[in-house]
Amino acid sequence: MKAPGIGRSAAAFFAALALTACAGGRKPQVETTPAPDAGSTAELEAIYRARTDSARMRFTEADVRFMTGMIGHHGQALVMTAMAATHGASASIRTLAARITNAQKDEIATMQRWLRDRGQPVPELHITGTTLMVDGQHATHMPGMLTPEQIHKLDAARGPEFDRLFLTYMVQHHQGAVTMVHELFATDGAAQDEAAFKLASDIQVDQATEIARMKSMLESLSAIDSGL
């Protein structure tokens, strides 16, 4: 049986030898990195903030026009999608309408925030039934926007007829949004702002994808109508 403490004593002895050997030899060279100076860190943070603010300010009148117009454009889409729940739309149309509603509400909030962050006027939407007002005025001048007559016709439709008109008019509406993106990208100096470029690109891709889906849904409806 070992006497207690021998192991610890031996360990201490060999540790002492090791320290002695190190003391007699060359001291190890240890590279150290000086701690960052608080003043330098603050300066770097200030430079970063300044560059971020500068990048945020690189926008054009075309960017502002796009954001402002697209807010109203999306607003009319919300008028259309709200009808799906009350006009006898099929399950597939209600699902599509819900997806469009969620996406475009999020994009409206993003565009309003973009304008607000850059000190630009922010359009306010007011929807009452099928009436859309943007800052107190009717908004129908953007590409693809439905006319009052088309809105009335959609509102009067029910069931399968509503489904058909909803898809037809929403394809028209989406194509108008894609046209607005193309016009933005074709304008010299526009969409250099990173957030504006990303939003416009996302709108183009998402709506082009939905256009293809809605055209396919229209073809299916036509096949059913013709008894195929």
N, C-alpha and C positions, 0 to 999 in steps of 0.2 A: 504494500500500500504506500503510495507516494505521500510524502509529507506535504501538508498544505502550504501553498505559497511558492513552491519551487518553480513552477511554470512561470509565474509572474516575475520572479527574480531573474530567471534566465532571459526572459524577454527584455527586461530592463537592461541587463548586462550587454546583450548583443546590440541593443539600440544605442547604448552609450558608446560601444566600439564604432558603430557606424558614424555617429556624430563626430567622434574623434578623427576618423579617417577623412571625413569631409572637411574638417577644419584644417587638416594638414595639407590638403590638396588645393587645387584651383577652385575658387568659388564659381558656382554655376551662373551663367549670364541669363538674366531674366528680362525679357522685353516687356515693357509696360506701356500702355496707351493712356495718355493723360485724359482725365475726365473732361467732358465737354464743358466749355466755359458757358455759364448761364447767359452772358451777354450775347455770345455767338449764336446760341440756340434761339434766343429771342429774335435775333436779326434774320436767321434763316426762316423762322416761322412767319415773320413779317413779309419777307420776300415771297414766300409761298402764297400767302394770302393776297398780296398785291398781284401776283401773276394770275391767280384764280379769278380775282375780280376783273382783271384786264380781259381774260378770256371770256368771261361772262358778258362783258360789254361789247364784244365783237359781233354785233348784230346789225342788220340793215332794216330799212323801211319795208322791204319785201318780206323779211322774216316776221315782222310785226303784223303786216297785212295778212300773211298766211295764218298765223295763230288766231288773229281776230276773226277772220272769215271761217276758219275751220271750227271754231267754237259754235258759231251759228249753224254751220252745216251739220255738225254732230247733234245739235239741238233738235233739228227736224227729224233726224233718225230716231230720237227718243220719242217724238210724237208718234211716229209710225209704229215703233215696237210696242208702245203702250196699248195699242189697239188689239194686239194679238189675244190678250186675255179676255176681251169682252166681245169679240167679233166672230167667235166660233172657229178660231184657227185650229188646225190639226196639231197633234203633239209635236211633230217635227218642226213646224213653224214656230210654235211657242218656245221650243228649245233654242232655235236659231235667234229668235227675238230676244230672249234672255241673255244669250251670249253677246249679242250686239249691244244691248243696254249696258251690261257690266263694263265692256271694253270702252265704250264711248264716254260713259260717265267718268271713268278713270282718266281718259285722255283729255276731257274737258277740264278736269281739275288740274292736270299737269300743265295745260296751255295757259290757264288762268294764273297759275303760280309763276310760269315762265315770264309772262307779261308783268306781273306784280314785282318780281325780283328785279326787273330792268326798268322800273319806274314808268311803265306804259299803262294807258287806260285798259281796264279789264272789263270786257263785256259781261253783262249780267243777263241770264236767260230767265224768261218767265213763260211757263207753259200752262195754259188753261184749256183743257179738253184737247181740241185739235189746233188750237191757236198758239203759235210761237211768236214771242216778242223778244227782240234783242235790244236792250237799252231803249225800250219803249217803241221800237219800230219793227215792222214786218221784215223778215229776212228771206228773200227769195232770189237774190241776184247771183248767188254762187253757182258754179257749174253743177249740173245734176240735181239741183233742188227741185222738188215737186212744186207745181203751180197750185194755187188755191183750188182750182177745179179738180186736179188729180187727188189732192188731199180729201176733198169732199167725196169723190168717187170711191176712194179707199174706205172712207168712214161709212159709206152706205152699203158696202159689200159684207157678206156673211158667208161662213163656211168655206167650201172649196173655191168659190169666187174670190173671197178675201185672200186665201192662200195664193192664188194665181196673181192677183193684183199686187199683193205684198212683195212677192218675189220679183215681179216685173219692175215695180217702182224702186225696190231696194237695189236692184242691179243698176238701174239708172243713177240712183243716188250715190252708190259706191264708185261708179265710174267717174262721176263728177269729182269725188274726193281724190281719186288717182290723178285726174287732170290737174287739180290744184297742186298736187305734189310735183308733177312734171313741170308746171309753170314756175314753181319755186326753184327747182334745180336748174332750170334754164335761164334764170336771172343772174347776171354777173354779180359776184360777191355775196350772193345769198347762201344761206345754210352753212356758213362757215362756223357758226356757233355749234358746239358739239351737241348740246341738248336738242337744238332745233333740227339738226341733221338726223339724229337718232329717232326723234319722234316722227318726222316726216317719212323716213325710211320704213319705220314700223307700220305706219298707216298704209303706205303703199303696198307692202307685202301682205299685211293682214286683209286688206280690203280686196286685193286681187285674188287672194285665196278664197275669200268668201264669194266673190263674183263667180268663180268657177263652180263652187259648190251649189250656189243658187241656180245657176243655169242648168246644172244637172238635175236639180229638184224640179225645175220647170219642165224639162224634157220628160221626167217621170209622170208629172201631172198630165201632160199632153198625151202620153201613151195611154194613161187610164181613160182620159176623155174619149179617145178614139177607139177604145175597146181592145187595144193590143195587149 
